Amino acid sequence: MIQKGLDNFGQRVVKAERLNVGATRTITYNDGKKARRRISNAGQLLNSIGYSLSVKQNRDAQGRFQSGNEIRLSFEMEDYGQYLDEGVDGTKYKVKEGTRFGYTKKQPPIKDIRAWMKQRNFRLRDLKTNSFIPTTESGLQGAAYAISRKIKERGLPRTAFLQTPFNLEFDQLPPELLDALGDDFLNAIK
């Protein structure tokens, strides 16, 4: 009963996470500005979302089951997913709800921003005429540096694409399952 209940719980949370990552929604940045966008356009984060459930049943010397089984439920995703979920404090603007992550001295890697720019077919514009200009290597490098510096200053907004569905689904768990899991499990996840 416990394994099936937790398996269903994991499936529902992962389904809701994937919907949150792919949906276009209004995101409030740390500086108060709002924009409609997806949490992640690349698809890497969406494809990496999953969960694993393992149940280890303890046995005595005669092979009989004992109490105190070990249950592990973990949610998996790309490393940067946790930064998007919790948000990252910038040097100038902070996440309102608080976060354990923040930019201090380092800024996001320019090579990752360049990869993002290439994937998005990024084009440069002249600031005075707002028309496209020829894309050069030095121009792209300068734009990547400017984007990286802006992310460091502004931080990343909290999206809670994992926390929100987890909490909603947890509140819907049947009382019988919660009783079977016990207080140790409930204290561990809070």
Salt bridges, closest charged atoms under 4 A:
ASP31 OD2 - ARG154 NE 3.10
ASP60 OD2 - ARG64 NE 3.08
GLU70 OE2 - ARG72 NE 2.94
GLU86 OE2 - ARG100 NH2 2.85
ASP112 OD1 - LYS111 NZ 3.47
GLU137 OE2 - ARG114 NH1 2.94
GLU153 OE2 - LYS150 NZ 3.89
GLU169 OE1 - ARG12 NE 2.53
